[in-house]
Amino acid sequence: MVPLLLVLLLALVLFGAGFAVKVLWWVAIAVLVLWLVGFVARPRGSSGRWYRW
């Protein structure tokens, strides 16, 4: 019974980690797209950076 519980716990942890990594990939892609859009659509009279920091 204990090995079965350990295997189920391991599967649950790996599924959770895989889901979290997939979500983080989508967040990273969204941030990259926003950064590229801001880089392309920056104001012409500025110093080249569209962000303040």
Biotite code that builds the C-alpha atoms (Angstrom):
import biotite.structure as struc

atoms = struc.array([
    struc.Atom([0.000, 0.000, 0.000], chain_id="A", res_id=1, res_name="MET", atom_name="CA", element="C"),
    struc.Atom([2.843, 2.413, 0.833], chain_id="A", res_id=2, res_name="VAL", atom_name="CA", element="C"),
    struc.Atom([4.620, 2.006, -2.551], chain_id="A", res_id=3, res_name="PRO", atom_name="CA", element="C"),
    struc.Atom([1.326, 2.686, -4.332], chain_id="A", res_id=4, res_name="LEU", atom_name="CA", element="C"),
    struc.Atom([0.836, 5.865, -2.312], chain_id="A", res_id=5, res_name="LEU", atom_name="CA", element="C"),
    struc.Atom([4.408, 6.943, -3.047], chain_id="A", res_id=6, res_name="LEU", atom_name="CA", element="C"),
    struc.Atom([3.923, 6.429, -6.777], chain_id="A", res_id=7, res_name="VAL", atom_name="CA", element="C"),
    struc.Atom([0.651, 8.374, -6.716], chain_id="A", res_id=8, res_name="LEU", atom_name="CA", element="C"),
    struc.Atom([2.285, 11.177, -4.730], chain_id="A", res_id=9, res_name="LEU", atom_name="CA", element="C"),
    struc.Atom([5.191, 11.293, -7.183], chain_id="A", res_id=10, res_name="LEU", atom_name="CA", element="C"),
    struc.Atom([2.798, 11.433, -10.141], chain_id="A", res_id=11, res_name="ALA", atom_name="CA", element="C"),
    struc.Atom([0.855, 14.256, -8.480], chain_id="A", res_id=12, res_name="LEU", atom_name="CA", element="C"),
    struc.Atom([4.019, 16.248, -7.792], chain_id="A", res_id=13, res_name="VAL", atom_name="CA", element="C"),
    struc.Atom([5.310, 15.785, -11.345], chain_id="A", res_id=14, res_name="LEU", atom_name="CA", element="C"),
    struc.Atom([1.935, 16.759, -12.826], chain_id="A", res_id=15, res_name="PHE", atom_name="CA", element="C"),
    struc.Atom([1.815, 19.862, -10.642], chain_id="A", res_id=16, res_name="GLY", atom_name="CA", element="C"),
    struc.Atom([5.354, 20.846, -11.581], chain_id="A", res_id=17, res_name="ALA", atom_name="CA", element="C"),
    struc.Atom([4.638, 20.271, -15.262], chain_id="A", res_id=18, res_name="GLY", atom_name="CA", element="C"),
    struc.Atom([1.522, 22.424, -15.112], chain_id="A", res_id=19, res_name="PHE", atom_name="CA", element="C"),
    struc.Atom([3.399, 25.198, -13.287], chain_id="A", res_id=20, res_name="ALA", atom_name="CA", element="C"),
    struc.Atom([6.225, 25.126, -15.832], chain_id="A", res_id=21, res_name="VAL", atom_name="CA", element="C"),
    struc.Atom([3.724, 25.304, -18.701], chain_id="A", res_id=22, res_name="LYS", atom_name="CA", element="C"),
    struc.Atom([2.013, 28.314, -17.106], chain_id="A", res_id=23, res_name="VAL", atom_name="CA", element="C"),
    struc.Atom([5.385, 29.996, -16.598], chain_id="A", res_id=24, res_name="LEU", atom_name="CA", element="C"),
    struc.Atom([6.230, 29.447, -20.286], chain_id="A", res_id=25, res_name="TRP", atom_name="CA", element="C"),
    struc.Atom([2.967, 31.164, -21.323], chain_id="A", res_id=26, res_name="TRP", atom_name="CA", element="C"),
    struc.Atom([3.696, 34.069, -18.952], chain_id="A", res_id=27, res_name="VAL", atom_name="CA", element="C"),
    struc.Atom([7.219, 34.392, -20.363], chain_id="A", res_id=28, res_name="ALA", atom_name="CA", element="C"),
    struc.Atom([5.902, 34.424, -23.927], chain_id="A", res_id=29, res_name="ILE", atom_name="CA", element="C"),
    struc.Atom([3.316, 37.097, -23.052], chain_id="A", res_id=30, res_name="ALA", atom_name="CA", element="C"),
    struc.Atom([5.982, 39.284, -21.422], chain_id="A", res_id=31, res_name="VAL", atom_name="CA", element="C"),
    struc.Atom([8.259, 38.857, -24.432], chain_id="A", res_id=32, res_name="LEU", atom_name="CA", element="C"),
    struc.Atom([5.478, 39.871, -26.826], chain_id="A", res_id=33, res_name="VAL", atom_name="CA", element="C"),
    struc.Atom([4.648, 42.947, -24.728], chain_id="A", res_id=34, res_name="LEU", atom_name="CA", element="C"),
    struc.Atom([8.320, 43.898, -24.601], chain_id="A", res_id=35, res_name="TRP", atom_name="CA", element="C"),
    struc.Atom([8.691, 43.535, -28.369], chain_id="A", res_id=36, res_name="LEU", atom_name="CA", element="C"),
    struc.Atom([5.540, 45.583, -29.017], chain_id="A", res_id=37, res_name="VAL", atom_name="CA", element="C"),
    struc.Atom([6.828, 48.294, -26.692], chain_id="A", res_id=38, res_name="GLY", atom_name="CA", element="C"),
    struc.Atom([10.217, 48.200, -28.379], chain_id="A", res_id=39, res_name="PHE", atom_name="CA", element="C"),
    struc.Atom([8.682, 48.606, -31.847], chain_id="A", res_id=40, res_name="VAL", atom_name="CA", element="C"),
    struc.Atom([6.021, 51.152, -30.852], chain_id="A", res_id=41, res_name="ALA", atom_name="CA", element="C"),
    struc.Atom([8.248, 53.438, -28.792], chain_id="A", res_id=42, res_name="ARG", atom_name="CA", element="C"),
    struc.Atom([7.914, 57.209, -29.142], chain_id="A", res_id=43, res_name="PRO", atom_name="CA", element="C"),
    struc.Atom([10.155, 58.721, -31.781], chain_id="A", res_id=44, res_name="ARG", atom_name="CA", element="C"),
    struc.Atom([11.443, 61.643, -29.712], chain_id="A", res_id=45, res_name="GLY", atom_name="CA", element="C"),
    struc.Atom([12.596, 59.619, -26.732], chain_id="A", res_id=46, res_name="SER", atom_name="CA", element="C"),
    struc.Atom([15.960, 58.176, -25.839], chain_id="A", res_id=47, res_name="SER", atom_name="CA", element="C"),
    struc.Atom([14.985, 54.771, -27.183], chain_id="A", res_id=48, res_name="GLY", atom_name="CA", element="C"),
    struc.Atom([13.500, 53.246, -24.036], chain_id="A", res_id=49, res_name="ARG", atom_name="CA", element="C"),
    struc.Atom([9.743, 53.052, -23.598], chain_id="A", res_id=50, res_name="TRP", atom_name="CA", element="C"),
    struc.Atom([9.959, 52.059, -19.946], chain_id="A", res_id=51, res_name="TYR", atom_name="CA", element="C"),
    struc.Atom([10.947, 54.357, -17.103], chain_id="A", res_id=52, res_name="ARG", atom_name="CA", element="C"),
    struc.Atom([13.427, 52.149, -15.299], chain_id="A", res_id=53, res_name="TRP", atom_name="CA", element="C"),
])
